[in-house]
Amino acid sequence: MSQAIASRPLISLALPTSGTARLVAQILLAVTGTLVLTLAAKTKVVLGPVDLSLQNLAILLIAASFGMRLGVATLLLYLAEGAMGFPVFQSTPEKGIGLAYMVGPTGGYLVGFVVMAAIVGYAADRGWDRNVLKLGATMAVAQAVLLFLGFAWLATLIGAEGAWQFGVAPFILPDLVKAGLAACLVPAGWAALRGLGMGRA
């Protein structure tokens, strides 16, 4: 494969090369990504005002596999679905739907999801998704940014102490574990493809 392969995200190998077919495939991937995000959001453990779910792991994997543009587009589509009232978020519809839910305690995290996808997708576009250490460090930074944005918004609602206690502290270790897992899975996917002769680092 050409050297250009080394700076393209994993999903690029499965996309058609022609313009229309490629666009249709990207739209289908984005829609599928929102379904994965919804399922991950609904897989949760209640820990207070903000629940622990598999959503961060899903976002990390989507961003690393899709790259920045398609990854961010997928997250924006997911937020648009939520804004339109679809019950795609963790605690919808039981804790509200639409924009009313989005400006609640999880508002900062929802914005952080997009930023996290941009950070990880940017790294994947530059080939860092082939290296466990580079990708893991990037994902840890992205998780830290997510927690900061979530904390900043939650602090305006319940105060800094409560935001730290309920919105940051319980998630630091689980988020690091998710980052480590995702950072191992994506390079493993590339390694499998190299074994099949479909790509190289």
C-alpha positions in Angstrom: 0.0 0.0 0.0 1.1 3.6 -0.5 2.6 5.6 2.3 -0.6 7.7 2.3 -2.3 4.7 4.0 -0.1 5.5 7.1 -1.9 8.8 7.7 -5.5 7.7 7.1 -8.0 6.4 9.7 -8.9 2.7 9.9 -12.3 3.1 8.3 -10.8 4.6 5.1 -9.8 1.2 3.9 -13.5 0.2 3.7 -14.8 3.3 2.0 -15.5 3.4 -1.7 -13.2 5.7 -3.8 -15.9 7.3 -5.9 -17.5 10.5 -4.7 -21.2 9.6 -4.4 -20.7 6.0 -3.1 -18.1 7.3 -0.6 -20.6 10.0 0.7 -23.4 7.4 1.0 -21.0 5.1 2.9 -20.0 7.9 5.2 -23.6 8.8 6.0 -24.4 5.2 6.7 -21.4 5.0 9.0 -22.4 8.2 10.9 -25.9 6.9 11.4 -24.6 3.5 12.5 -22.2 5.3 14.9 -25.1 7.2 16.5 -26.9 3.8 17.1 -23.7 2.5 18.7 -23.5 5.6 20.9 -27.1 5.2 21.9 -26.6 1.6 23.0 -23.4 2.5 24.8 -25.2 5.3 26.6 -28.0 3.0 27.8 -25.4 0.6 29.2 -24.8 2.3 32.5 -24.2 2.2 36.2 -25.9 4.8 38.3 -23.3 6.8 40.4 -25.3 10.0 41.1 -26.3 12.9 38.9 -24.0 11.7 36.1 -24.0 8.0 35.3 -21.1 5.8 34.3 -21.6 4.2 30.8 -19.7 2.7 28.0 -20.3 5.8 25.9 -16.8 7.2 26.3 -15.3 3.9 25.1 -17.6 4.0 22.1 -16.6 7.6 21.3 -12.9 6.8 21.5 -13.3 3.8 19.2 -15.4 5.7 16.7 -13.1 8.7 16.6 -10.0 6.6 16.2 -11.5 4.5 13.5 -13.4 7.2 11.6 -10.9 10.0 11.8 -11.6 13.6 12.8 -14.1 14.7 10.1 -16.3 11.7 10.1 -15.9 11.2 13.9 -17.0 14.7 14.7 -19.8 14.6 12.1 -21.1 11.4 13.9 -21.1 13.1 17.3 -22.8 16.2 15.9 -25.5 14.0 14.3 -25.9 12.2 17.7 -26.4 15.5 19.4 -28.8 16.7 16.7 -30.9 13.5 17.3 -30.9 14.3 21.0 -31.9 17.9 20.4 -34.8 16.7 18.2 -36.2 14.7 21.1 -35.0 11.2 20.3 -34.1 9.3 23.5 -30.5 8.8 22.6 -28.8 10.0 25.8 -28.1 8.2 29.0 -31.1 9.2 31.1 -33.6 10.0 28.4 -36.5 10.0 28.5 -36.8 9.5 32.2 -34.9 12.7 33.1 -36.1 14.7 30.1 -35.6 14.9 26.4 -34.4 17.4 23.8 -32.7 20.7 24.6 -34.1 20.7 28.1 -32.0 17.6 28.9 -29.0 18.8 27.0 -28.6 22.0 29.2 -28.9 19.9 32.4 -26.1 18.3 34.4 -24.7 16.4 31.5 -24.5 19.5 29.2 -20.7 20.0 29.5 -20.1 16.3 28.8 -22.2 16.4 25.7 -20.0 19.3 24.3 -17.0 17.4 25.5 -17.9 14.4 23.5 -17.5 16.4 20.3 -14.1 17.9 21.5 -12.9 14.4 22.5 -13.8 13.0 19.1 -11.9 15.9 17.4 -8.8 15.3 19.5 -8.7 11.5 19.0 -9.8 11.8 15.3 -7.0 14.3 14.6 -4.4 11.9 16.0 -5.9 9.0 14.0 -5.6 11.1 10.8 -1.9 11.4 11.5 -1.3 7.8 12.0 -1.1 7.7 15.8 -3.8 5.1 15.8 -1.1 2.5 15.0 0.8 3.1 18.1 -0.6 2.1 21.5 1.4 4.6 23.5 0.7 7.6 21.2 -3.0 6.7 20.9 -3.3 6.0 24.6 -1.7 9.3 25.6 -4.0 11.2 23.1 -7.1 9.4 24.5 -6.1 10.2 28.1 -5.7 13.9 27.2 -9.1 13.8 25.4 -10.7 12.2 28.5 -9.2 14.9 30.7 -10.6 17.6 28.4 -14.0 15.9 28.6 -13.9 15.8 32.4 -12.9 19.4 32.5 -15.7 20.6 30.3 -18.2 18.4 32.2 -16.9 19.7 35.5 -17.0 23.4 34.4 -20.7 23.1 33.4 -21.8 21.0 36.4 -20.0 23.4 38.8 -22.3 26.2 37.6 -25.3 24.1 38.6 -24.2 22.4 41.8 -21.0 24.1 42.8 -17.3 23.1 42.3 -17.2 20.7 45.3 -20.3 18.8 44.2 -19.1 18.8 40.6 -15.8 17.3 41.5 -17.4 14.7 43.9 -20.1 13.6 41.5 -18.9 14.6 38.1 -15.2 13.9 38.0 -13.7 11.9 40.9 -15.8 8.7 40.3 -14.8 8.6 36.6 -11.1 9.2 36.6 -10.0 5.6 36.9 -12.8 4.1 34.8 -12.0 6.6 32.0 -8.3 5.7 32.1 -9.3 2.1 31.8 -11.5 2.8 28.8 -8.7 4.9 27.2 -6.3 2.0 27.7 -8.7 -0.5 26.3 -9.5 1.6 23.2 -5.8 2.4 22.7 -5.1 -1.3 22.5 -8.1 -2.3 20.3 -7.5 0.1 17.4 -3.8 -0.7 16.8 -4.8 -4.4 17.1 -7.2 -3.8 14.3 -4.5 -2.3 12.1 -2.2 -5.3 13.0 -4.9 -7.7 11.9 -5.3 -5.8 8.6 -1.5 -5.9 8.1 -1.7 -9.6 8.6 -4.2 -9.8 5.7 -2.0 -7.5 3.6 -4.5 -4.7 3.6 -2.5 -2.0 5.3 0.8 -1.1 7.0 2.0 1.2 9.7 
